[in-house]
Amino acid sequence: MYGGILLALTGLAIYLAHPLSFLLLLAFVAYMNRFQISPEERVLTAKFGNEYEHTSRAYEDDCEASSLAQPIV
């Protein structure tokens, strides 16, 4: 969801073609990490404990493995 919002805001920034709009993208990412994503992760960890930590760690490992994958030629 947050990635989609960022994508839409990036499109708007390109459309507006104003340097300030691109700086606001950085502000959006910083704000969302600080005030939305981090608190959500704390709540999920408190509610689901080890199960959430294991799932999020597995997801991070999958993302890391897929970024290291070699393209098929």
C-alpha positions in Angstrom: 0.0 0.0 0.0 2.7 2.5 0.9 4.6 1.6 -2.2 1.6 2.4 -4.3 1.2 5.8 -2.6 4.8 6.5 -3.2 4.4 5.6 -6.8 1.4 7.9 -7.2 3.3 10.7 -5.5 6.3 10.1 -7.8 4.0 10.4 -10.8 2.6 13.6 -9.5 6.1 15.0 -8.8 7.1 14.1 -12.4 4.0 15.8 -13.7 4.6 18.9 -11.7 8.3 19.0 -12.6 9.1 21.1 -9.6 12.2 20.3 -7.5 10.3 20.8 -4.2 7.9 18.0 -5.1 10.9 15.6 -5.3 12.1 16.7 -1.9 8.6 16.1 -0.5 8.9 12.4 -1.7 11.9 12.0 0.6 9.9 13.7 3.4 7.0 11.3 2.8 9.3 8.2 3.1 10.9 9.5 6.3 7.5 10.4 7.8 6.0 7.0 6.9 8.9 5.1 8.3 8.9 7.0 11.5 5.2 7.5 12.3 3.5 4.7 10.5 5.6 1.6 9.6 7.7 1.5 12.8 4.6 1.7 15.1 2.8 -0.9 13.1 5.7 -3.3 13.4 5.8 -2.7 17.2 2.1 -3.5 17.5 2.4 -6.6 15.3 5.4 -7.8 17.3 3.5 -7.3 20.6 0.4 -9.0 19.3 1.9 -12.0 17.4 5.4 -12.2 19.0 7.8 -14.8 17.6 5.4 -15.8 14.8 5.5 -12.2 13.3 9.3 -11.9 13.8 9.8 -15.3 12.1 7.5 -14.3 9.2 9.1 -10.9 8.7 12.6 -12.3 8.8 11.6 -15.0 6.2 10.2 -12.2 4.0 13.3 -10.2 4.3 15.4 -13.3 3.4 13.2 -13.9 0.3 13.6 -10.3 -0.8 17.3 -10.5 -0.4 17.6 -13.8 -2.2 15.5 -12.6 -5.1 17.6 -9.4 -5.5 20.8 -11.6 -5.7 19.3 -13.9 -8.3 21.0 -13.8 -11.7 18.9 -13.1 -14.8 18.2 -15.9 -17.1 20.0 -15.4 -20.4 
